[in-house]
């Protein structure tokens, strides 16, 4: 119980930050405005119409005709868990190719779903050749192949074209975690034969975390529908009760599809403000144009790369397979990496990230995604980073002052006519 001796905090008043790390990022202003729109009841005609509109928008974002295209309420991990726990039966073989932290996450969730998990790995900073994936699928004979597209821990982007066909040839389903890559890098759900994919709003889609777009192929829907269960109290006499039902209530995609589908069968109360945000993220993407958004992310990434090279920083990993929207750079041995990040935050209000596991403290990760994949954000970040680095490398090896880093990035933009 609050007493007079316990002062109440004031209204929330966060500092202004430019979020140039691996995500979350600053949302588009209109996304934030959309979240302040009035709430309606979960079965209000406006609500159900907005849900249907959002499904149609995300079909275009995912580049799919999948009817089963919905949102899972929760951060991107909620979508990942919903997909895996709904597609994996206990004892199913699951193949997880790991090239960074988030491949390990997929293996962790599959293990919790009681799968027989098989992993293959390449060193962080590399991706899998298609031939290696094809050999592993043929050898393991998995029910599901769970593969990250863009792993922000390493900033690598795994090529997916051809992987769906390999999986289908061996009777496996392909699930892809596109949390960090969707809308900043090409993703073709139908053309690539992806059976299930999930993402989040807080990266290239330019929204806050808290909603996970998901799409399922007809084949994946058949698997979900083969594991039916409807809760007592809303169950009808002809609703089947499968023995192999999905072992999660909240993440049961069968019930989530019934909630989003014509039955509108109660499952949870849709997070209305997050629905509005997700709708606006997709609307903005399609209004700008799919190819234009990809080109903007590619250009911002190229400009940031030119700028950090002008600062004398070395990049990490296979640049031929890096994501457009996040870049990893080695922290110079004489530079205190965490101190630089702190000074950027405190003196300039700019956030960049480090990484995890074997890369923790060894690289900075600088993002250029969503609303922040724009010229002024890139140039401001480079100017600030150059100024902070000059404090820590006053004599030796700073290849260029901040102005030259800004000039290098500006030349990339000017060369593209942007």
C-alpha positions in Angstrom: 0.0 0.0 0.0 1.3 3.4 -0.9 1.7 5.7 2.0 2.4 9.4 2.3 6.1 8.6 3.0 6.4 6.9 -0.3 6.6 9.5 -3.1 5.0 8.7 -6.4 7.1 8.9 -9.5 6.2 11.5 -12.1 4.9 10.8 -15.5 7.2 8.8 -17.7 9.8 11.0 -19.3 12.4 9.1 -21.2 15.5 10.8 -22.7 15.6 11.5 -26.4 17.9 8.9 -28.0 19.0 8.1 -31.6 18.9 4.3 -31.5 21.6 3.2 -34.0 22.3 -0.2 -32.5 21.0 -3.6 -33.7 17.5 -2.9 -32.5 15.1 -1.7 -31.2 15.2 1.5 -33.2 13.3 4.8 -33.2 9.8 4.1 -34.6 8.4 6.1 -37.4 6.5 9.0 -35.9 3.2 8.0 -37.5 3.6 4.5 -35.8 3.8 6.2 -32.4 0.8 8.4 -33.3 -1.2 5.4 -34.3 -0.7 3.8 -30.9 -2.6 6.7 -29.3 -5.7 6.1 -31.4 -8.9 5.2 -29.4 -9.4 1.6 -28.3 -12.4 -0.4 -29.4 -13.8 -3.7 -28.2 -12.2 -6.9 -29.6 -15.3 -7.8 -31.6 -16.2 -4.3 -32.7 -16.6 -4.2 -36.4 -13.8 -1.7 -36.7 -11.5 -4.0 -34.8 -12.2 -7.1 -36.9 -12.0 -5.0 -40.1 -8.6 -3.6 -38.9 -7.4 -7.2 -38.2 -8.4 -8.2 -41.7 -6.7 -5.1 -43.2 -3.5 -5.9 -41.3 -3.5 -9.5 -42.6 -3.8 -8.3 -46.2 -1.0 -5.7 -45.6 1.4 -8.3 -44.2 0.7 -10.7 -47.1 2.2 -8.1 -49.3 5.1 -7.5 -46.9 5.9 -11.2 -46.7 5.4 -11.5 -50.5 2.9 -14.3 -50.0 -0.6 -15.4 -50.8 -0.8 -17.3 -47.5 -4.2 -16.9 -45.9 -2.7 -17.8 -42.5 -0.9 -14.5 -42.1 -1.5 -13.0 -38.6 0.1 -11.2 -35.7 1.2 -13.0 -32.5 0.9 -10.7 -29.5 4.4 -10.4 -27.9 7.9 -9.6 -29.0 9.5 -11.4 -31.9 10.4 -14.3 -29.6 6.7 -14.9 -29.1 6.3 -15.5 -32.8 9.3 -17.8 -32.9 7.9 -19.9 -30.1 4.4 -20.0 -31.5 5.7 -21.3 -34.8 8.0 -23.9 -33.4 5.8 -25.2 -30.6 2.9 -25.5 -33.1 4.8 -27.2 -35.9 7.0 -29.6 -33.8 5.6 -32.7 -32.2 7.5 -34.3 -29.3 10.2 -36.5 -30.9 10.3 -34.8 -34.2 13.7 -34.3 -35.8 14.6 -30.7 -36.2 17.7 -29.4 -38.0 19.0 -26.0 -36.8 21.9 -24.5 -38.8 23.7 -22.2 -36.3 25.8 -19.2 -37.5 25.1 -16.9 -34.5 23.3 -16.5 -31.2 19.8 -16.7 -32.6 20.4 -20.0 -34.2 21.2 -21.3 -30.7 17.9 -19.7 -29.6 16.0 -21.7 -32.2 17.7 -24.9 -31.0 16.8 -24.0 -27.4 13.1 -23.5 -28.2 12.9 -26.7 -30.3 14.5 -28.6 -27.5 11.9 -27.2 -25.1 9.2 -28.4 -27.6 10.7 -31.9 -27.0 12.2 -32.2 -30.5 15.2 -34.4 -31.4 17.4 -31.4 -32.2 20.3 -31.7 -34.7 22.6 -28.7 -35.2 25.3 -27.8 -37.6 27.6 -24.8 -37.2 29.9 -22.4 -39.1 32.1 -19.9 -37.4 30.5 -16.6 -36.5 30.9 -14.2 -39.3 30.1 -16.8 -42.0 26.9 -18.3 -43.5 26.1 -21.7 -44.8 26.7 -22.7 -48.4 23.6 -24.2 -50.0 25.5 -27.5 -50.6 26.2 -27.8 -46.8 22.5 -27.3 -46.0 21.5 -29.8 -48.6 23.8 -32.5 -47.3 22.6 -31.9 -43.7 18.9 -32.1 -44.7 19.5 -35.3 -46.6 21.4 -36.8 -43.7 19.2 -35.8 -40.8 15.8 -36.1 -42.5 14.2 -33.5 -40.3 10.6 -32.7 -40.0 11.5 -29.0 -39.6 14.5 -27.0 -40.7 14.7 -23.9 -38.4 16.9 -21.3 -39.9 17.6 -17.6 -39.1 17.8 -15.3 -42.1 19.6 -12.3 -40.6 21.4 -12.9 -37.3 22.1 -9.6 -35.7 24.7 -11.1 -33.3 27.0 -11.6 -36.3 25.2 -9.2 -38.8 25.2 -12.0 -41.4 22.4 -12.7 -43.9 21.9 -16.4 -44.8 20.8 -16.9 -48.4 17.5 -18.7 -48.5 16.8 -19.1 -52.2 16.8 -22.8 -53.0 16.6 -23.9 -49.3 12.8 -24.4 -49.4 13.1 -26.6 -52.5 15.7 -28.7 -50.7 13.5 -29.1 -47.7 10.4 -30.0 -49.8 12.4 -32.6 -51.6 13.1 -34.4 -48.4 9.7 -33.9 -46.8 10.8 -31.2 -44.4 9.2 -27.9 -43.6 11.3 -24.7 -43.6 10.8 -22.2 -40.8 12.7 -18.9 -41.0 13.3 -16.3 -38.3 13.2 -13.0 -40.2 13.1 -10.8 -37.1 16.1 -8.6 -38.0 16.0 -8.9 -41.8 12.4 -8.5 -43.0 11.9 -5.2 -44.9 15.6 -4.4 -44.9 16.7 -7.3 -47.0 14.8 -9.3 -49.7 12.4 -11.9 -48.4 10.2 -13.9 -50.7 8.0 -16.3 -48.7 6.3 -17.9 -51.7 9.1 -17.8 -54.2 11.5 -19.4 -51.8 9.2 -22.1 -50.5 9.1 -20.9 -46.9 6.5 -22.8 -44.8 6.6 -20.6 -41.8 8.2 -17.2 -41.0 8.1 -14.8 -38.1 9.4 -11.3 -37.5 9.2 -8.3 -35.1 8.3 -4.7 -35.5 11.4 -3.2 -33.8 13.9 -3.6 -36.6 13.5 -2.7 -40.3 9.7 -2.5 -40.0 10.2 0.7 -37.9 7.9 0.1 -34.9 8.1 -0.8 -31.2 8.7 -4.3 -30.0 5.5 -6.1 -28.9 4.0 -7.7 -32.0 5.2 -10.5 -34.2 4.0 -10.9 -37.8 3.7 -14.5 -38.8 2.9 -16.3 -42.0 2.2 -20.0 -42.6 2.0 -22.0 -45.8 -1.0 -24.3 -46.5 1.3 -27.2 -45.7 2.2 -25.7 -42.3 -1.5 -24.9 -41.6 -2.3 -28.6 -42.2 0.2 -29.6 -39.5 -1.2 -27.1 -37.1 -4.8 -28.2 -37.8 -3.8 -31.8 -37.3 -3.1 -30.9 -33.6 -6.5 -29.5 -32.6 -7.7 -28.4 -29.2 -10.4 -25.8 -28.3 -10.8 -24.7 -24.7 -13.6 -25.9 -22.5 -16.2 -23.2 -22.2 -16.1 -22.2 -25.9 -15.8 -25.7 -27.3 -18.6 -26.8 -29.6 -19.8 -30.4 -29.8 -18.1 -31.0 -33.2 -14.8 -29.5 -32.3 -12.1 -32.2 -32.5 -9.8 -32.9 -29.6 -6.6 -34.3 -30.9 -4.3 -36.5 -28.8 -1.2 -34.7 -30.0 -2.5 -31.2 -29.3 0.0 -28.2 -29.1 1.5 -28.0 -25.7 1.1 -24.3 -25.2 -2.2 -22.4 -24.8 -1.0 -18.9 -25.6 1.1 -20.0 -28.5 -1.3 -22.5 -30.0 -1.4 -21.3 -33.6 -4.6 -23.4 -34.3 -6.5 -21.3 -31.7 -4.8 -18.1 -32.9 -5.9 -18.8 -36.4 -9.4 -19.4 -35.2 -9.3 -16.0 -33.4 -8.1 -14.2 -36.6 -10.3 -16.3 -38.9 -14.0 -16.3 -39.7 -15.0 -18.0 -36.4 -13.4 -15.2 -34.3 -13.2 -17.8 -31.6 -12.1 -16.2 -28.4 -8.5 -16.9 -27.5 -7.0 -13.8 -26.0 -7.7 -10.1 -26.2 -5.8 -8.6 -29.1 -3.3 -6.0 -28.1 -5.2 -3.2 -29.9 -2.5 -0.5 -29.8 0.1 -2.9 -31.0 -2.3 -4.0 -33.8 -2.5 -0.3 -34.8 1.3 0.0 -34.8 1.8 -3.2 -36.8 -0.8 -2.0 -39.4 1.0 1.4 -39.7 4.4 -0.3 -40.1 3.2 -2.4 -43.0 1.2 0.5 -44.5 4.3 2.7 -44.5 6.4 0.0 -46.1 4.0 -0.5 -48.9 3.3 3.2 -49.4 7.0 3.8 -49.9 7.3 0.8 -52.1 8.9 -2.6 -51.3 11.9 -2.1 -53.6 12.4 1.5 -52.5 12.6 0.5 -48.9 15.1 -2.3 -49.6 17.2 0.2 -51.7 17.1 2.8 -48.8 18.4 0.2 -46.3 21.1 -1.0 -48.8 22.2 2.6 -49.4 22.3 3.5 -45.6 24.3 0.4 -45.0 26.8 1.2 -47.7 27.1 4.8 -46.4 27.8 3.6 -42.9 30.4 1.1 -44.2 32.2 3.8 -46.1 32.2 6.1 -43.0 33.5 3.6 -40.5 36.3 2.6 -43.0 37.2 6.3 -43.2 37.6 6.2 -39.4 40.1 3.5 -39.7 37.8 0.8 -38.3 37.9 -2.8 -39.6 34.7 -4.6 -40.3 33.8 -8.1 -39.0 32.6 -11.1 -41.0 31.9 -11.9 -44.6 30.8 -8.6 -46.1 29.5 -10.4 -49.1 26.8 -11.8 -46.9 26.1 -9.0 -44.4 22.7 -7.7 -43.7 22.0 -4.3 -45.3 20.8 -2.9 -42.0 23.4 -3.6 -39.4 27.2 -3.5 -39.5 29.8 -5.1 -37.1 33.1 -3.3 -36.7 36.1 -4.5 -34.7 36.8 -2.5 -31.5 40.4 -1.3 -31.8 42.6 -2.9 -29.2 43.6 0.4 -27.6 40.1 1.6 -27.3 37.8 0.9 -24.4 34.7 -0.3 -26.2 32.1 0.1 -23.4 33.5 3.6 -22.6 33.0 4.7 -26.2 29.4 3.4 -26.2 28.8 5.2 -22.9 30.2 8.5 -24.2 28.1 8.3 -27.4 25.0 7.8 -25.2 25.7 10.4 -22.6 27.3 13.1 -24.7 25.5 12.7 -28.0 22.3 10.7 -27.1 23.3 8.0 -29.6 23.1 4.2 -28.9 25.2 1.6 -30.6 25.5 -2.0 -29.5 28.1 -4.6 -28.7 27.4 -8.3 -29.3 27.1 -11.7 -27.5 29.2 -14.7 -26.7 32.5 -14.8 -28.5 32.0 -11.4 -30.0 31.0 -9.6 -26.7 33.4 -6.7 -26.2 35.1 -7.4 -29.5 32.8 -5.6 -31.9 30.4 -2.7 -32.1 27.1 -3.3 -34.0 25.8 -0.2 -35.7 22.3 -0.3 -37.2 20.7 1.6 -40.0 17.2 0.3 -40.1 13.6 1.4 -40.4 13.0 5.1 -39.7 16.8 5.4 -38.9 17.9 4.2 -42.4 18.2 7.8 -43.5 21.0 10.2 -44.4 20.9 12.5 -41.4 20.9 9.6 -38.9 23.9 8.0 -40.6 25.9 11.2 -40.8 25.1 12.2 -37.3 26.2 8.8 -35.9 29.5 8.9 -37.9 30.3 12.5 -36.7 29.7 11.5 -33.1 31.6 8.3 -33.3 34.5 10.0 -34.9 34.6 12.7 -32.2 34.5 10.1 -29.4 37.2 8.0 -31.0 39.5 11.0 -31.3 39.5 11.3 -27.6 40.8 7.7 -27.2 43.1 7.6 -30.2 44.7 11.1 -30.2 48.0 10.1 -31.8 48.2 6.8 -33.5 45.9 5.4 -35.8 42.8 7.5 -36.4 42.9 7.4 -40.1 40.7 10.4 -40.6 38.9 12.9 -38.5 35.1 12.8 -38.1 34.7 15.2 -41.0 36.3 12.7 -43.4 34.0 9.9 -42.2 31.0 12.2 -42.9 32.4 13.1 -46.3 32.9 9.4 -47.2 29.3 8.6 -46.3 28.0 11.7 -48.0 29.8 10.6 -51.2 27.9 7.3 -51.2 24.6 9.2 -50.9 25.5 11.8 -53.5 26.7 9.1 -55.9 23.3 7.4 -55.6 21.6 10.7 -56.1 20.0 10.5 -52.7 
